[in-house]
Amino acid sequence: MTLTLARGPSLTEQAAAHIRSRIVHGTFQCGEPLSELALAQELGVSKTPVREALLELKRQGLVEIHPQRGTFVFEMSSGQVVQLAETRSILELAALRLAIDRNRDALRRRWAELVADMDVAMANGNTEDYRVLDGVFHQTIFDLAENQFLSETFAVIAFRIQALRNRLSLNPALNEKSLGEHKRLLELVTKGDTEKVEELLAWHIEWTRSCYIELLEMPAADNRATRNNERRLKAGKR
């Protein structure tokens, strides 16, 4: 299937958005090689906007470009995952304090809507919708913190966080636990228990970090089986 992008000054942005979406949603797996030629043919453009798009995605930390070897979807070591979680925790807890202080009622209402939608997604077995809603749940904290620079700083790591989140969301047990924690966060915000909301959010980020490190440290054969299962699920096969 060939996709034809609209001609115009934003071909690079369009190509970057398409490739970014496929990385974040797990169509392109961590460490997977990316071909400029294949992407250009798929998008119906020359290699130039694709090359520029990949450079932009490199700046966002989503691809790695190695001279003489090629371009690959980003990979992270256990140490890097720890650092990412540390950074996320610092930023998200700061944003949570501001959001509660400035827009607690709005946060409660928006979280209530999202949790209801997450319940529906889980009931329907729709992991793709669930993980998107999970990302929106956390992004809402930054939106309601009303701090432009905090949001811009988080944006630097947000795509990588969502890509890692998507890897974990294929595990039904992890999704159930995740949903329960989101419901508890909503309950605590509704009660106005700011201290416990912060404690639970910090624990939630730490738990996610631990889960992904376990996935990284999975034996190679098991990891390949997991990736093959992901591809079958995305293809609608069981």
Beta strands, then each sheet from edge to edge (+ up, - down):
strand 1: 33-34
strand 2: 63-66
strand 3: 70-73
sheet 1: 1+ 3- 2+
end
